[in-house]
Amino acid sequence: MNWFECGVSYQSLGGETGLKTEKKVFLVDAISFAEAENIVSEYNIPFNSGEFKVEKIRVAKIAEIIDNGTGDRWYKGKITFLSVVVDEKKGKEVEKKVSLFYLVKAEKLQDAVENLIEFHKTTQSDYTIVSVTETLIEEVLKYQAKPQDTSNQTQDTSN
């Protein structure tokens, strides 16, 4: 799974001149930058009648999406795990910190922290929640397989 953060801008009704430029950020599950651009464009086309532009796309290092169905904001949580690895040069076990980022949907910051704790309730590794911050992400667009077109396939009806 590859996550891409896509920044888009578009014209909407409002403002003094009748149109105003709005900017939004989407997190997209895609294989490539091109696919991410296509997905975010297809998602936004029905909502826009004016100019629409994908302004930036970057790889987002997200380990897990935590969406419990409540809230309307996305928070990014950084969690550090203590991991034990074997240092082959020294020939002994060494403790190493590994940081992972999570995207958590919640109503408010406190709920996001509680959702992270609940998600890691069964984790046996020691971990520390380093930070939780609200993001500008408007929506998470998860991968959805497109239905296959079977109109060109012929069916054998002879038995």
One Martini backbone bead per residue (centre of mass of N, CA, C, O) as a GRO file, in nm:
protein
  159
    1MET     BB    1   0.094   0.038   0.025
    2ASN     BB    2   0.037   0.366  -0.106
    3TRP     BB    3   0.078   0.697   0.005
    4PHE     BB    4  -0.079   1.007  -0.106
    5GLU     BB    5  -0.038   1.351  -0.104
    6CYS     BB    6  -0.299   1.573  -0.225
    7GLY     BB    7  -0.301   1.887  -0.380
    8VAL     BB    8  -0.579   2.105  -0.434
    9SER     BB    9  -0.746   2.321  -0.678
   10TYR     BB   10  -1.043   2.542  -0.691
   11GLN     BB   11  -1.341   2.664  -0.807
   12SER     BB   12  -1.579   2.867  -0.627
   13LEU     BB   13  -1.844   2.990  -0.489
   14GLY     BB   14  -1.767   3.322  -0.400
   15GLY     BB   15  -1.701   3.606  -0.298
   16GLU     BB   16  -1.666   3.908  -0.469
   17THR     BB   17  -1.640   3.771  -0.777
   18GLY     BB   18  -1.791   3.468  -0.735
   19LEU     BB   19  -1.494   3.356  -0.703
   20LYS     BB   20  -1.298   3.096  -0.543
   21THR     BB   21  -1.010   2.965  -0.406
   22GLU     BB   22  -0.954   2.628  -0.327
   23LYS     BB   23  -0.798   2.412  -0.077
   24LYS     BB   24  -0.696   2.063  -0.074
   25VAL     BB   25  -0.649   1.749   0.106
   26PHE     BB   26  -0.542   1.418   0.005
   27LEU     BB   27  -0.554   1.071   0.069
   28VAL     BB   28  -0.390   0.822  -0.141
   29ASP     BB   29  -0.438   0.501  -0.275
   30ALA     BB   30  -0.146   0.398  -0.462
   31ILE     BB   31   0.108   0.312  -0.696
   32SER     BB   32   0.122   0.608  -0.823
   33PHE     BB   33   0.126   0.929  -0.911
   34ALA     BB   34  -0.069   0.900  -1.151
   35GLU     BB   35  -0.292   0.750  -0.997
   36ALA     BB   36  -0.340   0.962  -0.781
   37GLU     BB   37  -0.427   1.186  -0.975
   38ASN     BB   38  -0.668   1.033  -1.097
   39ILE     BB   39  -0.830   0.980  -0.836
   40VAL     BB   40  -0.858   1.277  -0.736
   41SER     BB   41  -0.995   1.378  -0.991
   42GLU     BB   42  -1.243   1.188  -1.002
   43TYR     BB   43  -1.352   1.272  -0.723
   44ASN     BB   44  -1.377   1.600  -0.791
   45ILE     BB   45  -1.542   1.654  -1.054
   46PRO     BB   46  -1.846   1.653  -0.942
   47PHE     BB   47  -1.775   1.927  -0.751
   48ASN     BB   48  -1.680   2.072  -1.027
   49SER     BB   49  -1.697   2.354  -1.277
   50GLY     BB   50  -1.419   2.450  -1.277
   51GLU     BB   51  -1.113   2.487  -1.201
   52PHE     BB   52  -0.873   2.211  -1.185
   53LYS     BB   53  -0.589   2.125  -0.960
   54VAL     BB   54  -0.296   1.946  -0.925
   55GLU     BB   55  -0.026   2.067  -0.732
   56LYS     BB   56   0.046   1.814  -0.532
   57ILE     BB   57   0.273   1.531  -0.476
   58ARG     BB   58   0.326   1.299  -0.201
   59VAL     BB   59   0.474   1.096   0.003
   60ALA     BB   60   0.322   0.903   0.263
   61LYS     BB   61   0.415   0.800   0.594
   62ILE     BB   62   0.189   0.543   0.646
   63ALA     BB   63   0.107   0.266   0.842
   64GLU     BB   64  -0.191   0.364   0.949
   65ILE     BB   65  -0.548   0.352   0.954
   66ILE     BB   66  -0.776   0.520   1.186
   67ASP     BB   67  -1.126   0.431   1.143
   68ASN     BB   68  -1.418   0.458   1.358
   69GLY     BB   69  -1.645   0.673   1.231
   70THR     BB   70  -1.551   0.922   1.391
   71GLY     BB   71  -1.553   1.218   1.296
   72ASP     BB   72  -1.385   1.501   1.080
   73ARG     BB   73  -1.082   1.447   1.155
   74TRP     BB   74  -0.727   1.449   1.091
   75TYR     BB   75  -0.462   1.271   1.251
   76LYS     BB   76  -0.113   1.275   1.334
   77GLY     BB   77   0.076   0.999   1.452
   78LYS     BB   78   0.361   0.948   1.661
   79ILE     BB   79   0.538   0.638   1.703
   80THR     BB   80   0.754   0.476   1.939
   81PHE     BB   81   0.959   0.196   1.919
   82LEU     BB   82   1.108  -0.071   2.086
   83SER     BB   83   1.386  -0.235   1.943
   84VAL     BB   84   1.546  -0.552   1.882
   85VAL     BB   85   1.872  -0.586   1.748
   86VAL     BB   86   2.126  -0.728   1.553
   87ASP     BB   87   2.466  -0.658   1.573
   88GLU     BB   88   2.702  -0.791   1.367
   89LYS     BB   89   2.960  -0.634   1.444
   90LYS     BB   90   2.918  -0.675   1.769
   91GLY     BB   91   2.742  -0.937   1.849
   92LYS     BB   92   2.468  -0.785   1.950
   93GLU     BB   93   2.215  -0.653   2.119
   94VAL     BB   94   2.005  -0.371   2.015
   95GLU     BB   95   1.853  -0.082   2.080
   96LYS     BB   96   1.575   0.051   1.882
   97LYS     BB   97   1.422   0.316   1.726
   98VAL     BB   98   1.081   0.321   1.594
   99SER     BB   99   0.900   0.509   1.359
  100LEU     BB  100   0.546   0.580   1.330
  101PHE     BB  101   0.264   0.661   1.122
  102TYR     BB  102  -0.065   0.789   1.191
  103LEU     BB  103  -0.408   0.793   1.091
  104VAL     BB  104  -0.666   0.979   1.268
  105LYS     BB  105  -1.001   0.966   1.341
  106ALA     BB  106  -1.161   1.265   1.482
  107GLU     BB  107  -1.298   1.523   1.671
  108LYS     BB  108  -1.045   1.534   1.870
  109LEU     BB  109  -0.745   1.513   2.014
  110GLN     BB  110  -0.821   1.323   2.249
  111ASP     BB  111  -0.951   1.107   2.066
  112ALA     BB  112  -0.696   1.038   1.906
  113VAL     BB  113  -0.533   0.932   2.145
  114GLU     BB  114  -0.737   0.714   2.230
  115ASN     BB  115  -0.729   0.559   1.957
  116LEU     BB  116  -0.431   0.482   1.974
  117ILE     BB  117  -0.447   0.325   2.237
  118GLU     BB  118  -0.661   0.120   2.145
  119PHE     BB  119  -0.503   0.007   1.900
  120HIS     BB  120  -0.247  -0.071   2.116
  121LYS     BB  121  -0.355  -0.268   2.340
  122THR     BB  122  -0.211  -0.550   2.210
  123THR     BB  123   0.064  -0.448   2.231
  124GLN     BB  124   0.386  -0.574   2.332
  125SER     BB  125   0.528  -0.327   2.278
  126ASP     BB  126   0.701  -0.061   2.343
  127TYR     BB  127   0.551   0.272   2.358
  128THR     BB  128   0.537   0.612   2.216
  129ILE     BB  129   0.370   0.911   2.214
  130VAL     BB  130   0.499   1.187   2.058
  131SER     BB  131   0.259   1.278   1.847
  132VAL     BB  132  -0.036   1.499   1.783
  133THR     BB  133  -0.182   1.621   1.474
  134GLU     BB  134  -0.344   1.823   1.281
  135THR     BB  135  -0.473   1.810   0.962
  136LEU     BB  136  -0.565   1.889   0.611
  137ILE     BB  137  -0.723   1.644   0.566
  138GLU     BB  138  -1.027   1.566   0.409
  139GLU     BB  139  -0.958   1.277   0.265
  140VAL     BB  140  -0.976   0.920   0.226
  141LEU     BB  141  -0.856   0.727  -0.058
  142LYS     BB  142  -0.928   0.419  -0.111
  143TYR     BB  143  -0.887   0.135  -0.256
  144GLN     BB  144  -1.075   0.043  -0.561
  145ALA     BB  145  -1.195  -0.188  -0.742
  146LYS     BB  146  -1.273  -0.229  -1.060
  147PRO     BB  147  -1.494  -0.333  -1.260
  148GLN     BB  148  -1.523  -0.564  -1.489
  149ASP     BB  149  -1.532  -0.592  -1.836
  150THR     BB  150  -1.775  -0.825  -1.999
  151SER     BB  151  -1.879  -0.735  -2.297
  152ASN     BB  152  -1.640  -0.893  -2.478
  153GLN     BB  153  -1.741  -1.154  -2.382
  154THR     BB  154  -1.798  -1.481  -2.461
  155GLN     BB  155  -2.053  -1.718  -2.455
  156ASP     BB  156  -2.101  -2.057  -2.389
  157THR     BB  157  -2.416  -2.225  -2.490
  158SER     BB  158  -2.305  -2.501  -2.554
  159ASN     BB  159  -2.403  -2.858  -2.456
   0.00000   0.00000   0.00000
